Amino acid sequence: MTEVEITTEYIALGQFLKLSGCIDTGGAAKFFLQEAEVKINGEADNRRGRKLYSGDRVEIKGHGLFTVVKR
């Protein structure tokens, strides 16, 4: 499991994808989420604006399992 550190209260899923290295640019998030299977805390979700908070677990098929950690 890979930890992704944030310094704010939450991070949007689209921003998270870029920060975690799954995509290169924020603009790619929309297309990535149309193709990839993403689960947040065990539930499927593909909303770019979905807010992720410290402790949330994000599983992205083909990319791995991530945990959001507030620094």
CHARMM-style PDB file with segment names, atoms N, HN, CA, C and O in Angstrom:
ATOM      1  N   MET     1       0.846  -1.172   0.000  1.00  0.00      PROA
ATOM      2  CA  MET     1       0.000   0.000   0.000  1.00  0.00      PROA
ATOM      3  C   MET     1       0.897   1.242   0.000  1.00  0.00      PROA
ATOM      4  O   MET     1       1.864   1.331   0.756  1.00  0.00      PROA
ATOM      5  N   THR     2       0.553   2.179  -0.854  1.00  0.00      PROA
ATOM      6  HN  THR     2      -0.233   2.106  -1.469  1.00  0.00      PROA
ATOM      7  CA  THR     2       1.319   3.412  -0.992  1.00  0.00      PROA
ATOM      8  C   THR     2       0.583   4.549  -0.296  1.00  0.00      PROA
ATOM      9  O   THR     2      -0.620   4.727  -0.487  1.00  0.00      PROA
ATOM     10  N   GLU     3       1.306   5.316   0.507  1.00  0.00      PROA
ATOM     11  HN  GLU     3       2.284   5.172   0.662  1.00  0.00      PROA
ATOM     12  CA  GLU     3       0.713   6.469   1.166  1.00  0.00      PROA
ATOM     13  C   GLU     3       0.872   7.696   0.279  1.00  0.00      PROA
ATOM     14  O   GLU     3       1.945   7.939  -0.274  1.00  0.00      PROA
ATOM     15  N   VAL     4      -0.207   8.468   0.146  1.00  0.00      PROA
ATOM     16  HN  VAL     4      -1.078   8.270   0.595  1.00  0.00      PROA
ATOM     17  CA  VAL     4      -0.187   9.716  -0.611  1.00  0.00      PROA
ATOM     18  C   VAL     4      -0.467  10.827   0.390  1.00  0.00      PROA
ATOM     19  O   VAL     4      -1.551  10.890   0.970  1.00  0.00      PROA
ATOM     20  N   GLU     5       0.516  11.704   0.591  1.00  0.00      PROA
ATOM     21  HN  GLU     5       1.396  11.653   0.119  1.00  0.00      PROA
ATOM     22  CA  GLU     5       0.392  12.758   1.590  1.00  0.00      PROA
ATOM     23  C   GLU     5      -0.305  13.989   1.033  1.00  0.00      PROA
ATOM     24  O   GLU     5      -0.049  14.420  -0.092  1.00  0.00      PROA
ATOM     25  N   ILE     6      -1.197  14.546   1.854  1.00  0.00      PROA
ATOM     26  HN  ILE     6      -1.405  14.196   2.767  1.00  0.00      PROA
ATOM     27  CA  ILE     6      -1.854  15.805   1.519  1.00  0.00      PROA
ATOM     28  C   ILE     6      -1.596  16.784   2.660  1.00  0.00      PROA
ATOM     29  O   ILE     6      -1.326  16.376   3.790  1.00  0.00      PROA
ATOM     30  N   THR     7      -1.680  18.063   2.361  1.00  0.00      PROA
ATOM     31  HN  THR     7      -1.900  18.394   1.444  1.00  0.00      PROA
ATOM     32  CA  THR     7      -1.472  19.075   3.398  1.00  0.00      PROA
ATOM     33  C   THR     7      -2.760  19.837   3.703  1.00  0.00      PROA
ATOM     34  O   THR     7      -2.803  20.663   4.615  1.00  0.00      PROA
ATOM     35  N   THR     8      -3.808  19.551   2.929  1.00  0.00      PROA
ATOM     36  HN  THR     8      -3.773  18.880   2.188  1.00  0.00      PROA
ATOM     37  CA  THR     8      -5.101  20.204   3.114  1.00  0.00      PROA
ATOM     38  C   THR     8      -6.063  19.233   3.785  1.00  0.00      PROA
ATOM     39  O   THR     8      -5.710  18.080   4.035  1.00  0.00      PROA
ATOM     40  N   GLU     9      -7.266  19.690   4.075  1.00  0.00      PROA
ATOM     41  HN  GLU     9      -7.552  20.626   3.871  1.00  0.00      PROA
ATOM     42  CA  GLU     9      -8.257  18.839   4.733  1.00  0.00      PROA
ATOM     43  C   GLU     9      -8.678  17.673   3.844  1.00  0.00      PROA
ATOM     44  O   GLU     9      -8.900  16.562   4.327  1.00  0.00      PROA
ATOM     45  N   TYR    10      -8.788  17.934   2.539  1.00  0.00      PROA
ATOM     46  HN  TYR    10      -8.608  18.836   2.146  1.00  0.00      PROA
ATOM     47  CA  TYR    10      -9.185  16.888   1.596  1.00  0.00      PROA
ATOM     48  C   TYR    10      -8.529  17.147   0.247  1.00  0.00      PROA
ATOM     49  O   TYR    10      -7.931  18.199   0.018  1.00  0.00      PROA
ATOM     50  N   ILE    11      -8.655  16.164  -0.639  1.00  0.00      PROA
ATOM     51  HN  ILE    11      -9.140  15.310  -0.453  1.00  0.00      PROA
ATOM     52  CA  ILE    11      -8.155  16.287  -2.007  1.00  0.00      PROA
ATOM     53  C   ILE    11      -9.203  15.671  -2.934  1.00  0.00      PROA
ATOM     54  O   ILE    11      -9.805  14.649  -2.606  1.00  0.00      PROA
ATOM     55  N   ALA    12      -9.413  16.291  -4.080  1.00  0.00      PROA
ATOM     56  HN  ALA    12      -8.924  17.122  -4.346  1.00  0.00      PROA
ATOM     57  CA  ALA    12     -10.361  15.749  -5.056  1.00  0.00      PROA
ATOM     58  C   ALA    12      -9.735  14.529  -5.730  1.00  0.00      PROA
ATOM     59  O   ALA    12      -8.516  14.459  -5.888  1.00  0.00      PROA
ATOM     60  N   LEU    13     -10.558  13.585  -6.118  1.00  0.00      PROA
ATOM     61  HN  LEU    13     -11.548  13.642  -5.989  1.00  0.00      PROA
ATOM     62  CA  LEU    13     -10.067  12.359  -6.745  1.00  0.00      PROA
ATOM     63  C   LEU    13      -9.213  12.660  -7.973  1.00  0.00      PROA
ATOM     64  O   LEU    13      -8.186  12.014  -8.176  1.00  0.00      PROA
ATOM     65  N   GLY    14      -9.614  13.622  -8.792  1.00  0.00      PROA
ATOM     66  HN  GLY    14     -10.449  14.147  -8.627  1.00  0.00      PROA
ATOM     67  CA  GLY    14      -8.845  13.987  -9.982  1.00  0.00      PROA
ATOM     68  C   GLY    14      -7.442  14.450  -9.625  1.00  0.00      PROA
ATOM     69  O   GLY    14      -6.476  14.079 -10.293  1.00  0.00      PROA
ATOM     70  N   GLN    15      -7.321  15.255  -8.580  1.00  0.00      PROA
ATOM     71  HN  GLN    15      -8.106  15.556  -8.038  1.00  0.00      PROA
ATOM     72  CA  GLN    15      -6.013  15.723  -8.124  1.00  0.00      PROA
ATOM     73  C   GLN    15      -5.209  14.584  -7.512  1.00  0.00      PROA
ATOM     74  O   GLN    15      -3.993  14.498  -7.678  1.00  0.00      PROA
ATOM     75  N   PHE    16      -5.910  13.721  -6.807  1.00  0.00      PROA
ATOM     76  HN  PHE    16      -6.899  13.791  -6.672  1.00  0.00      PROA
ATOM     77  CA  PHE    16      -5.267  12.566  -6.183  1.00  0.00      PROA
ATOM     78  C   PHE    16      -4.601  11.682  -7.233  1.00  0.00      PROA
ATOM     79  O   PHE    16      -3.487  11.200  -7.028  1.00  0.00      PROA
ATOM     80  N   LEU    17      -5.281  11.471  -8.352  1.00  0.00      PROA
ATOM     81  HN  LEU    17      -6.186  11.862  -8.519  1.00  0.00      PROA
ATOM     82  CA  LEU    17      -4.727  10.621  -9.411  1.00  0.00      PROA
ATOM     83  C   LEU    17      -3.402  11.163  -9.916  1.00  0.00      PROA
ATOM     84  O   LEU    17      -2.476  10.398 -10.184  1.00  0.00      PROA
ATOM     85  N   LYS    18      -3.310  12.466 -10.045  1.00  0.00      PROA
ATOM     86  HN  LYS    18      -4.063  13.087  -9.827  1.00  0.00      PROA
ATOM     87  CA  LYS    18      -2.063  13.092 -10.490  1.00  0.00      PROA
ATOM     88  C   LYS    18      -0.990  12.973  -9.407  1.00  0.00      PROA
ATOM     89  O   LYS    18       0.148  12.611  -9.704  1.00  0.00      PROA
ATOM     90  N   LEU    19      -1.339  13.271  -8.169  1.00  0.00      PROA
ATOM     91  HN  LEU    19      -2.263  13.565  -7.928  1.00  0.00      PROA
ATOM     92  CA  LEU    19      -0.400  13.219  -7.055  1.00  0.00      PROA
ATOM     93  C   LEU    19       0.136  11.799  -6.834  1.00  0.00      PROA
ATOM     94  O   LEU    19       1.293  11.621  -6.455  1.00  0.00      PROA
ATOM     95  N   SER    20      -0.700  10.803  -7.069  1.00  0.00      PROA
ATOM     96  HN  SER    20      -1.640  10.947  -7.376  1.00  0.00      PROA
ATOM     97  CA  SER    20      -0.291   9.411  -6.859  1.00  0.00      PROA
ATOM     98  C   SER    20       0.524   8.859  -8.022  1.00  0.00      PROA
ATOM     99  O   SER    20       1.107   7.780  -7.919  1.00  0.00      PROA
ATOM    100  N   GLY    21       0.564   9.598  -9.130  1.00  0.00      PROA
ATOM    101  HN  GLY    21       0.090  10.475  -9.214  1.00  0.00      PROA
ATOM    102  CA  GLY    21       1.350   9.155 -10.283  1.00  0.00      PROA
ATOM    103  C   GLY    21       0.592   8.278 -11.261  1.00  0.00      PROA
ATOM    104  O   GLY    21       1.190   7.720 -12.182  1.00  0.00      PROA
ATOM    105  N   CYS    22      -0.709   8.146 -11.081  1.00  0.00      PROA
ATOM    106  HN  CYS    22      -1.195   8.598 -10.333  1.00  0.00      PROA
ATOM    107  CA  CYS    22      -1.503   7.324 -11.992  1.00  0.00      PROA
ATOM    108  C   CYS    22      -1.703   8.011 -13.343  1.00  0.00      PROA
ATOM    109  O   CYS    22      -1.822   7.347 -14.373  1.00  0.00      PROA
ATOM    110  N   ILE    23      -1.738   9.338 -13.332  1.00  0.00      PROA
ATOM    111  HN  ILE    23      -1.641   9.878 -12.496  1.00  0.00      PROA
ATOM    112  CA  ILE    23      -1.864  10.113 -14.571  1.00  0.00      PROA
ATOM    113  C   ILE    23      -0.815  11.223 -14.552  1.00  0.00      PROA
ATOM    114  O   ILE    23      -0.312  11.600 -13.493  1.00  0.00      PROA
ATOM    115  N   ASP    24      -0.495  11.741 -15.739  1.00  0.00      PROA
ATOM    116  HN  ASP    24      -0.904  11.435 -16.599  1.00  0.00      PROA
ATOM    117  CA  ASP    24       0.532  12.780 -15.838  1.00  0.00      PROA
ATOM    118  C   ASP    24      -0.016  14.190 -15.665  1.00  0.00      PROA
ATOM    119  O   ASP    24       0.658  15.057 -15.108  1.00  0.00      PROA
ATOM    120  N   THR    25      -1.239  14.421 -16.142  1.00  0.00      PROA
ATOM    121  HN  THR    25      -1.787  13.717 -16.594  1.00  0.00      PROA
ATOM    122  CA  THR    25      -1.833  15.755 -16.056  1.00  0.00      PROA
ATOM    123  C   THR    25      -3.237  15.664 -15.487  1.00  0.00      PROA
ATOM    124  O   THR    25      -3.893  14.627 -15.585  1.00  0.00      PROA
ATOM    125  N   GLY    26      -3.690  16.756 -14.892  1.00  0.00      PROA
ATOM    126  HN  GLY    26      -3.156  17.598 -14.812  1.00  0.00      PROA
ATOM    127  CA  GLY    26      -5.031  16.790 -14.329  1.00  0.00      PROA
ATOM    128  C   GLY    26      -6.110  16.621 -15.379  1.00  0.00      PROA
ATOM    129  O   GLY    26      -7.182  16.085 -15.098  1.00  0.00      PROA
ATOM    130  N   GLY    27      -5.824  17.082 -16.599  1.00  0.00      PROA
ATOM    131  HN  GLY    27      -4.954  17.517 -16.827  1.00  0.00      PROA
ATOM    132  CA  GLY    27      -6.799  16.971 -17.681  1.00  0.00      PROA
ATOM    133  C   GLY    27      -7.071  15.533 -18.104  1.00  0.00      PROA
ATOM    134  O   GLY    27      -8.097  15.251 -18.723  1.00  0.00      PROA
ATOM    135  N   ALA    28      -6.163  14.628 -17.777  1.00  0.00      PROA
ATOM    136  HN  ALA    28      -5.330  14.857 -17.274  1.00  0.00      PROA
ATOM    137  CA  ALA    28      -6.322  13.220 -18.148  1.00  0.00      PROA
ATOM    138  C   ALA    28      -7.264  12.478 -17.200  1.00  0.00      PROA
ATOM    139  O   ALA    28      -7.660  11.347 -17.483  1.00  0.00      PROA
ATOM    140  N   ALA    29      -7.624  13.103 -16.084  1.00  0.00      PROA
ATOM    141  HN  ALA    29      -7.302  14.021 -15.855  1.00  0.00      PROA
ATOM    142  CA  ALA    29      -8.443  12.435 -15.062  1.00  0.00      PROA
ATOM    143  C   ALA    29      -9.792  11.979 -15.606  1.00  0.00      PROA
ATOM    144  O   ALA    29     -10.225  10.861 -15.327  1.00  0.00      PROA
ATOM    145  N   LYS    30     -10.454  12.826 -16.371  1.00  0.00      PROA
ATOM    146  HN  LYS    30     -10.102  13.734 -16.597  1.00  0.00      PROA
ATOM    147  CA  LYS    30     -11.778  12.495 -16.892  1.00  0.00      PROA
ATOM    148  C   LYS    30     -11.733  11.214 -17.725  1.00  0.00      PROA
ATOM    149  O   LYS    30     -12.568  10.324 -17.563  1.00  0.00      PROA
ATOM    150  N   PHE    31     -10.757  11.139 -18.606  1.00  0.00      PROA
ATOM    151  HN  PHE    31     -10.079  11.862 -18.737  1.00  0.00      PROA
ATOM    152  CA  PHE    31     -10.639   9.970 -19.479  1.00  0.00      PROA
ATOM    153  C   PHE    31     -10.173   8.737 -18.706  1.00  0.00      PROA
ATOM    154  O   PHE    31     -10.632   7.625 -18.964  1.00  0.00      PROA
ATOM    155  N   PHE    32      -9.268   8.940 -17.767  1.00  0.00      PROA
ATOM    156  HN  PHE    32      -8.895   9.843 -17.557  1.00  0.00      PROA
ATOM    157  CA  PHE    32      -8.781   7.842 -16.936  1.00  0.00      PROA
ATOM    158  C   PHE    32      -9.926   7.210 -16.155  1.00  0.00      PROA
ATOM    159  O   PHE    32     -10.044   5.986 -16.090  1.00  0.00      PROA
ATOM    160  N   LEU    33     -10.766   8.051 -15.565  1.00  0.00      PROA
ATOM    161  HN  LEU    33     -10.671   9.045 -15.618  1.00  0.00      PROA
ATOM    162  CA  LEU    33     -11.874   7.552 -14.742  1.00  0.00      PROA
ATOM    163  C   LEU    33     -12.952   6.865 -15.566  1.00  0.00      PROA
ATOM    164  O   LEU    33     -13.713   6.060 -15.028  1.00  0.00      PROA
ATOM    165  N   GLN    34     -13.034   7.163 -16.856  1.00  0.00      PROA
ATOM    166  HN  GLN    34     -12.415   7.816 -17.293  1.00  0.00      PROA
ATOM    167  CA  GLN    34     -13.990   6.476 -17.720  1.00  0.00      PROA
ATOM    168  C   GLN    34     -13.539   5.045 -18.001  1.00  0.00      PROA
ATOM    169  O   GLN    34     -14.362   4.167 -18.258  1.00  0.00      PROA
ATOM    170  N   GLU    35     -12.229   4.818 -17.950  1.00  0.00      PROA
ATOM    171  HN  GLU    35     -11.561   5.532 -17.741  1.00  0.00      PROA
ATOM    172  CA  GLU    35     -11.664   3.516 -18.303  1.00  0.00      PROA
ATOM    173  C   GLU    35     -11.285   2.657 -17.095  1.00  0.00      PROA
ATOM    174  O   GLU    35     -11.441   1.436 -17.129  1.00  0.00      PROA
ATOM    175  N   ALA    36     -10.794   3.280 -16.041  1.00  0.00      PROA
ATOM    176  HN  ALA    36     -10.667   4.271 -16.013  1.00  0.00      PROA
ATOM    177  CA  ALA    36     -10.245   2.536 -14.900  1.00  0.00      PROA
ATOM    178  C   ALA    36     -11.307   2.202 -13.862  1.00  0.00      PROA
ATOM    179  O   ALA    36     -12.286   2.928 -13.689  1.00  0.00      PROA
ATOM    180  N   GLU    37     -11.093   1.099 -13.186  1.00  0.00      PROA
ATOM    181  HN  GLU    37     -10.298   0.509 -13.327  1.00  0.00      PROA
ATOM    182  CA  GLU    37     -11.961   0.703 -12.084  1.00  0.00      PROA
ATOM    183  C   GLU    37     -11.358   1.256 -10.802  1.00  0.00      PROA
ATOM    184  O   GLU    37     -10.257   0.872 -10.409  1.00  0.00      PROA
ATOM    185  N   VAL    38     -12.094   2.174 -10.145  1.00  0.00      PROA
ATOM    186  HN  VAL    38     -12.989   2.486 -10.465  1.00  0.00      PROA
ATOM    187  CA  VAL    38     -11.609   2.832  -8.934  1.00  0.00      PROA
ATOM    188  C   VAL    38     -12.572   2.525  -7.791  1.00  0.00      PROA
ATOM    189  O   VAL    38     -13.786   2.672  -7.928  1.00  0.00      PROA
ATOM    190  N   LYS    39     -12.013   2.098  -6.666  1.00  0.00      PROA
ATOM    191  HN  LYS    39     -11.026   1.978  -6.554  1.00  0.00      PROA
ATOM    192  CA  LYS    39     -12.811   1.858  -5.469  1.00  0.00      PROA
ATOM    193  C   LYS    39     -12.267   2.716  -4.348  1.00  0.00      PROA
ATOM    194  O   LYS    39     -11.062   2.748  -4.097  1.00  0.00      PROA
ATOM    195  N   ILE    40     -13.169   3.409  -3.679  1.00  0.00      PROA
ATOM    196  HN  ILE    40     -14.147   3.383  -3.883  1.00  0.00      PROA
ATOM    197  CA  ILE    40     -12.807   4.237  -2.531  1.00  0.00      PROA
ATOM    198  C   ILE    40     -13.456   3.626  -1.305  1.00  0.00      PROA
ATOM    199  O   ILE    40     -14.680   3.536  -1.212  1.00  0.00      PROA
ATOM    200  N   ASN    41     -12.628   3.211  -0.373  1.00  0.00      PROA
ATOM    201  HN  ASN    41     -11.633   3.284  -0.449  1.00  0.00      PROA
ATOM    202  CA  ASN    41     -13.106   2.522   0.828  1.00  0.00      PROA
ATOM    203  C   ASN    41     -14.013   1.349   0.471  1.00  0.00      PROA
ATOM    204  O   ASN    41     -15.009   1.090   1.147  1.00  0.00      PROA
ATOM    205  N   GLY    42     -13.654   0.642  -0.605  1.00  0.00      PROA
ATOM    206  HN  GLY    42     -12.846   0.853  -1.154  1.00  0.00      PROA
ATOM    207  CA  GLY    42     -14.374  -0.560  -1.015  1.00  0.00      PROA
ATOM    208  C   GLY    42     -15.562  -0.330  -1.928  1.00  0.00      PROA
ATOM    209  O   GLY    42     -16.166  -1.294  -2.398  1.00  0.00      PROA
ATOM    210  N   GLU    43     -15.918   0.929  -2.194  1.00  0.00      PROA
ATOM    211  HN  GLU    43     -15.428   1.712  -1.812  1.00  0.00      PROA
ATOM    212  CA  GLU    43     -17.069   1.224  -3.049  1.00  0.00      PROA
ATOM    213  C   GLU    43     -16.618   1.855  -4.358  1.00  0.00      PROA
ATOM    214  O   GLU    43     -15.776   2.752  -4.355  1.00  0.00      PROA
ATOM    215  N   ALA    44     -17.170   1.394  -5.478  1.00  0.00      PROA
ATOM    216  HN  ALA    44     -17.854   0.665  -5.481  1.00  0.00      PROA
ATOM    217  CA  ALA    44     -16.817   1.932  -6.783  1.00  0.00      PROA
ATOM    218  C   ALA    44     -17.234   3.399  -6.880  1.00  0.00      PROA
ATOM    219  O   ALA    44     -18.336   3.769  -6.475  1.00  0.00      PROA
ATOM    220  N   ASP    45     -16.343   4.227  -7.421  1.00  0.00      PROA
ATOM    221  HN  ASP    45     -15.448   3.926  -7.750  1.00  0.00      PROA
ATOM    222  CA  ASP    45     -16.630   5.651  -7.592  1.00  0.00      PROA
ATOM    223  C   ASP    45     -15.723   6.202  -8.678  1.00  0.00      PROA
ATOM    224  O   ASP    45     -14.519   5.946  -8.670  1.00  0.00      PROA
ATOM    225  N   ASN    46     -16.286   6.954  -9.608  1.00  0.00      PROA
ATOM    226  HN  ASN    46     -17.264   7.162  -9.615  1.00  0.00      PROA
ATOM    227  CA  ASN    46     -15.482   7.519 -10.687  1.00  0.00      PROA
ATOM    228  C   ASN    46     -15.719   9.021 -10.846  1.00  0.00      PROA
ATOM    229  O   ASN    46     -15.517   9.575 -11.926  1.00  0.00      PROA
ATOM    230  N   ARG    47     -16.150   9.677  -9.765  1.00  0.00      PROA
ATOM    231  HN  ARG    47     -16.315   9.226  -8.887  1.00  0.00      PROA
ATOM    232  CA  ARG    47     -16.394  11.118  -9.811  1.00  0.00      PROA
ATOM    233  C   ARG    47     -15.092  11.871  -9.570  1.00  0.00      PROA
ATOM    234  O   ARG    47     -14.468  11.726  -8.519  1.00  0.00      PROA
ATOM    235  N   ARG    48     -14.691  12.665 -10.536  1.00  0.00      PROA
ATOM    236  HN  ARG    48     -15.197  12.783 -11.390  1.00  0.00      PROA
ATOM    237  CA  ARG    48     -13.448  13.438 -10.449  1.00  0.00      PROA
ATOM    238  C   ARG    48     -13.394  14.318  -9.216  1.00  0.00      PROA
ATOM    239  O   ARG    48     -12.330  14.480  -8.619  1.00  0.00      PROA
ATOM    240  N   GLY    49     -14.514  14.883  -8.828  1.00  0.00      PROA
ATOM    241  HN  GLY    49     -15.379  14.752  -9.313  1.00  0.00      PROA
ATOM    242  CA  GLY    49     -14.564  15.808  -7.709  1.00  0.00      PROA
ATOM    243  C   GLY    49     -14.769  15.163  -6.359  1.00  0.00      PROA
ATOM    244  O   GLY    49     -14.857  15.865  -5.352  1.00  0.00      PROA
ATOM    245  N   ARG    50     -14.848  13.848  -6.308  1.00  0.00      PROA
ATOM    246  HN  ARG    50     -14.776  13.278  -7.126  1.00  0.00      PROA
ATOM    247  CA  ARG    50     -15.042  13.131  -5.043  1.00  0.00      PROA
ATOM    248  C   ARG    50     -13.957  13.549  -4.058  1.00  0.00      PROA
ATOM    249  O   ARG    50     -12.768  13.482  -4.371  1.00  0.00      PROA
ATOM    250  N   LYS    51     -14.368  13.980  -2.869  1.00  0.00      PROA
ATOM    251  HN  LYS    51     -15.334  14.035  -2.615  1.00  0.00      PROA
ATOM    252  CA  LYS    51     -13.419  14.434  -1.860  1.00  0.00      PROA
ATOM    253  C   LYS    51     -12.852  13.239  -1.098  1.00  0.00      PROA
ATOM    254  O   LYS    51     -13.586  12.376  -0.616  1.00  0.00      PROA
ATOM    255  N   LEU    52     -11.540  13.216  -1.006  1.00  0.00      PROA
ATOM    256  HN  LEU    52     -10.943  13.917  -1.397  1.00  0.00      PROA
ATOM    257  CA  LEU    52     -10.850  12.169  -0.261  1.00  0.00      PROA
ATOM    258  C   LEU    52     -10.220  12.799   0.977  1.00  0.00      PROA
ATOM    259  O   LEU    52      -9.601  13.861   0.905  1.00  0.00      PROA
ATOM    260  N   TYR    53     -10.388  12.132   2.102  1.00  0.00      PROA
ATOM    261  HN  TYR    53     -10.891  11.269   2.161  1.00  0.00      PROA
ATOM    262  CA  TYR    53      -9.883  12.631   3.372  1.00  0.00      PROA
ATOM    263  C   TYR    53      -8.817  11.684   3.918  1.00  0.00      PROA
ATOM    264  O   TYR    53      -8.700  10.544   3.470  1.00  0.00      PROA
ATOM    265  N   SER    54      -8.054  12.159   4.875  1.00  0.00      PROA
ATOM    266  HN  SER    54      -8.149  13.085   5.239  1.00  0.00      PROA
ATOM    267  CA  SER    54      -7.038  11.334   5.512  1.00  0.00      PROA
ATOM    268  C   SER    54      -7.662  10.037   6.018  1.00  0.00      PROA
ATOM    269  O   SER    54      -8.702  10.052   6.675  1.00  0.00      PROA
ATOM    270  N   GLY    55      -7.020   8.925   5.707  1.00  0.00      PROA
ATOM    271  HN  GLY    55      -6.175   8.913   5.173  1.00  0.00      PROA
ATOM    272  CA  GLY    55      -7.523   7.616   6.120  1.00  0.00      PROA
ATOM    273  C   GLY    55      -8.285   6.897   5.030  1.00  0.00      PROA
ATOM    274  O   GLY    55      -8.497   5.688   5.125  1.00  0.00      PROA
ATOM    275  N   ASP    56      -8.707   7.614   3.987  1.00  0.00      PROA
ATOM    276  HN  ASP    56      -8.535   8.596   3.910  1.00  0.00      PROA
ATOM    277  CA  ASP    56      -9.419   6.969   2.884  1.00  0.00      PROA
ATOM    278  C   ASP    56      -8.472   6.044   2.132  1.00  0.00      PROA
ATOM    279  O   ASP    56      -7.292   6.346   1.950  1.00  0.00      PROA
ATOM    280  N   ARG    57      -9.016   4.908   1.701  1.00  0.00      PROA
ATOM    281  HN  ARG    57      -9.974   4.663   1.848  1.00  0.00      PROA
ATOM    282  CA  ARG    57      -8.246   3.945   0.922  1.00  0.00      PROA
ATOM    283  C   ARG    57      -8.768   3.948  -0.511  1.00  0.00      PROA
ATOM    284  O   ARG    57      -9.972   3.865  -0.749  1.00  0.00      PROA
ATOM    285  N   VAL    58      -7.854   4.044  -1.445  1.00  0.00      PROA
ATOM    286  HN  VAL    58      -6.875   4.111  -1.252  1.00  0.00      PROA
ATOM    287  CA  VAL    58      -8.209   4.101  -2.856  1.00  0.00      PROA
ATOM    288  C   VAL    58      -7.545   2.932  -3.568  1.00  0.00      PROA
ATOM    289  O   VAL    58      -6.322   2.794  -3.546  1.00  0.00      PROA
ATOM    290  N   GLU    59      -8.357   2.091  -4.200  1.00  0.00      PROA
ATOM    291  HN  GLU    59      -9.351   2.203  -4.218  1.00  0.00      PROA
ATOM    292  CA  GLU    59      -7.850   0.957  -4.965  1.00  0.00      PROA
ATOM    293  C   GLU    59      -8.104   1.225  -6.441  1.00  0.00      PROA
ATOM    294  O   GLU    59      -9.241   1.457  -6.854  1.00  0.00      PROA
ATOM    295  N   ILE    60      -7.040   1.191  -7.228  1.00  0.00      PROA
ATOM    296  HN  ILE    60      -6.117   1.002  -6.893  1.00  0.00      PROA
ATOM    297  CA  ILE    60      -7.147   1.451  -8.659  1.00  0.00      PROA
ATOM    298  C   ILE    60      -6.616   0.227  -9.385  1.00  0.00      PROA
ATOM    299  O   ILE    60      -5.429  -0.092  -9.316  1.00  0.00      PROA
ATOM    300  N   LYS    61      -7.517  -0.449 -10.080  1.00  0.00      PROA
ATOM    301  HN  LYS    61      -8.481  -0.190 -10.136  1.00  0.00      PROA
ATOM    302  CA  LYS    61      -7.148  -1.684 -10.769  1.00  0.00      PROA
ATOM    303  C   LYS    61      -5.995  -1.415 -11.736  1.00  0.00      PROA
ATOM    304  O   LYS    61      -6.063  -0.515 -12.573  1.00  0.00      PROA
ATOM    305  N   GLY    62      -4.949  -2.207 -11.602  1.00  0.00      PROA
ATOM    306  HN  GLY    62      -4.895  -2.938 -10.922  1.00  0.00      PROA
ATOM    307  CA  GLY    62      -3.786  -2.062 -12.453  1.00  0.00      PROA
ATOM    308  C   GLY    62      -2.752  -1.069 -11.951  1.00  0.00      PROA
ATOM    309  O   GLY    62      -1.657  -0.972 -12.505  1.00  0.00      PROA
ATOM    310  N   HSD    63      -3.102  -0.323 -10.889  1.00  0.00      PROA
ATOM    311  HN  HSD    63      -3.992  -0.402 -10.439  1.00  0.00      PROA
ATOM    312  CA  HSD    63      -2.180   0.686 -10.362  1.00  0.00      PROA
ATOM    313  C   HSD    63      -1.852   0.479  -8.898  1.00  0.00      PROA
ATOM    314  O   HSD    63      -0.806   0.935  -8.436  1.00  0.00      PROA
ATOM    315  N   GLY    64      -2.710  -0.190  -8.158  1.00  0.00      PROA
ATOM    316  HN  GLY    64      -3.560  -0.560  -8.532  1.00  0.00      PROA
ATOM    317  CA  GLY    64      -2.408  -0.498  -6.770  1.00  0.00      PROA
ATOM    318  C   GLY    64      -3.384   0.053  -5.750  1.00  0.00      PROA
ATOM    319  O   GLY    64      -4.470   0.530  -6.077  1.00  0.00      PROA
ATOM    320  N   LEU    65      -2.955  -0.030  -4.503  1.00  0.00      PROA
ATOM    321  HN  LEU    65      -2.072  -0.417  -4.237  1.00  0.00      PROA
ATOM    322  CA  LEU    65      -3.764   0.396  -3.368  1.00  0.00      PROA
ATOM    323  C   LEU    65      -3.057   1.570  -2.693  1.00  0.00      PROA
ATOM    324  O   LEU    65      -1.856   1.521  -2.428  1.00  0.00      PROA
ATOM    325  N   PHE    66      -3.819   2.619  -2.424  1.00  0.00      PROA
ATOM    326  HN  PHE    66      -4.795   2.660  -2.640  1.00  0.00      PROA
ATOM    327  CA  PHE    66      -3.265   3.845  -1.867  1.00  0.00      PROA
ATOM    328  C   PHE    66      -4.047   4.237  -0.620  1.00  0.00      PROA
ATOM    329  O   PHE    66      -5.227   3.910  -0.487  1.00  0.00      PROA
ATOM    330  N   THR    67      -3.380   4.938   0.292  1.00  0.00      PROA
ATOM    331  HN  THR    67      -2.422   5.203   0.185  1.00  0.00      PROA
ATOM    332  CA  THR    67      -4.016   5.498   1.484  1.00  0.00      PROA
ATOM    333  C   THR    67      -3.707   6.990   1.513  1.00  0.00      PROA
ATOM    334  O   THR    67      -2.570   7.399   1.281  1.00  0.00      PROA
ATOM    335  N   VAL    68      -4.721   7.796   1.798  1.00  0.00      PROA
ATOM    336  HN  VAL    68      -5.645   7.463   1.986  1.00  0.00      PROA
ATOM    337  CA  VAL    68      -4.547   9.238   1.921  1.00  0.00      PROA
ATOM    338  C   VAL    68      -4.088   9.531   3.344  1.00  0.00      PROA
ATOM    339  O   VAL    68      -4.701   9.078   4.310  1.00  0.00      PROA
ATOM    340  N   VAL    69      -2.995  10.298   3.463  1.00  0.00      PROA
ATOM    341  HN  VAL    69      -2.497  10.666   2.678  1.00  0.00      PROA
ATOM    342  CA  VAL    69      -2.439  10.631   4.775  1.00  0.00      PROA
ATOM    343  C   VAL    69      -2.238  12.140   4.838  1.00  0.00      PROA
ATOM    344  O   VAL    69      -1.628  12.732   3.947  1.00  0.00      PROA
ATOM    345  N   LYS    70      -2.754  12.754   5.894  1.00  0.00      PROA
ATOM    346  HN  LYS    70      -3.250  12.273   6.617  1.00  0.00      PROA
ATOM    347  CA  LYS    70      -2.555  14.192   6.079  1.00  0.00      PROA
ATOM    348  C   LYS    70      -1.250  14.434   6.824  1.00  0.00      PROA
ATOM    349  O   LYS    70      -0.979  13.832   7.863  1.00  0.00      PROA
ATOM    350  N   ARG    71      -0.457  15.325   6.266  1.00  0.00      PROA
ATOM    351  HN  ARG    71      -0.677  15.815   5.422  1.00  0.00      PROA
ATOM    352  CA  ARG    71       0.827  15.633   6.870  1.00  0.00      PROA
ATOM    353  C   ARG    71       0.685  16.750   7.854  1.00  0.00      PROA
ATOM    354  OT1 ARG    71       1.669  17.156   8.473  1.00  0.00      PROA
TER     355      ARG     71
END
